[in-house]
């Protein structure tokens, strides 16, 4: 895991969306929500490709607070994660899990996500980020505004995110599964009569 993040920054507060730029990922909801948040103290970095890339580029052209990065990997991706303060995961479609959320947690970055699919199993509302209803641009904007107004929350949220990422490391998961098998084995299987 990267080292712990420093005390939350002074403005601008940087929100990050990283992933496929498709309707089911809630990209239009995110753009609508960001437009609702007034002020120069926030930024939105968008990284990814997909059929809504042109919509994102148009939003960036209309709003200097938005930056499009295209598809990123390696150092470019790490740079975006290092610069980000909050990950946005506004999916409107059922998903098993969000790899971007796990990566963000590893960097100590909280997430604002939706109550759909496996996302609520990753984001503990109020502890590792916040949850809103799918498709609710107003609620997403309100959560973004509340974090922009109280960036000191990011220290507490970030520490919880790092702890959550640590608990989900592959080595720890394997150890937990092995221990479970050992407990079951010790109980034994009753003899058939």
Secondary structure as the mmCIF struct_conf table of DSSP 4:
data_model
#
loop_
_struct_conf.conf_type_id
_struct_conf.id
_struct_conf.beg_label_comp_id
_struct_conf.beg_label_asym_id
_struct_conf.beg_label_seq_id
_struct_conf.end_label_comp_id
_struct_conf.end_label_asym_id
_struct_conf.end_label_seq_id
HELX_LH_PP_P HELX_LH_PP_P1 UNK A 2 UNK A 5
BEND BEND1 UNK A 7 UNK A 7
HELX_LH_PP_P HELX_LH_PP_P2 UNK A 8 UNK A 9
BEND BEND2 UNK A 10 UNK A 11
HELX_LH_PP_P HELX_LH_PP_P3 UNK A 12 UNK A 12
STRN STRN1 UNK A 13 UNK A 18
BEND BEND3 UNK A 19 UNK A 19
HELX_RH_3T_P HELX_RH_3T_P1 UNK A 23 UNK A 25
TURN_TY1_P TURN_TY1_P1 UNK A 26 UNK A 26
HELX_RH_AL_P HELX_RH_AL_P1 UNK A 27 UNK A 36
BEND BEND4 UNK A 37 UNK A 37
BEND BEND5 UNK A 39 UNK A 41
STRN STRN2 UNK A 42 UNK A 47
BEND BEND6 UNK A 50 UNK A 50
TURN_TY1_P TURN_TY1_P2 UNK A 51 UNK A 52
HELX_RH_AL_P HELX_RH_AL_P2 UNK A 53 UNK A 62
TURN_TY1_P TURN_TY1_P3 UNK A 64 UNK A 65
STRN STRN3 UNK A 66 UNK A 70
BEND BEND7 UNK A 71 UNK A 71
HELX_RH_AL_P HELX_RH_AL_P3 UNK A 74 UNK A 83
BEND BEND8 UNK A 85 UNK A 85
STRN STRN4 UNK A 86 UNK A 89
BEND BEND9 UNK A 93 UNK A 93
BEND BEND10 UNK A 96 UNK A 96
HELX_RH_AL_P HELX_RH_AL_P4 UNK A 99 UNK A 106
TURN_TY1_P TURN_TY1_P4 UNK A 107 UNK A 108
STRN STRN5 UNK A 110 UNK A 114
BEND BEND11 UNK A 115 UNK A 116
TURN_TY1_P TURN_TY1_P5 UNK A 117 UNK A 118
HELX_RH_AL_P HELX_RH_AL_P5 UNK A 119 UNK A 122
STRN STRN6 UNK A 125 UNK A 125
TURN_TY1_P TURN_TY1_P6 UNK A 126 UNK A 128
STRN STRN7 UNK A 129 UNK A 132
TURN_TY1_P TURN_TY1_P7 UNK A 134 UNK A 135
HELX_RH_AL_P HELX_RH_AL_P6 UNK A 137 UNK A 149
TURN_TY1_P TURN_TY1_P8 UNK A 151 UNK A 152
HELX_RH_AL_P HELX_RH_AL_P7 UNK A 153 UNK A 167
TURN_TY1_P TURN_TY1_P9 UNK A 168 UNK A 168
HELX_RH_AL_P HELX_RH_AL_P8 UNK A 170 UNK A 187
HELX_LH_PP_P HELX_LH_PP_P4 UNK A 190 UNK A 192
#
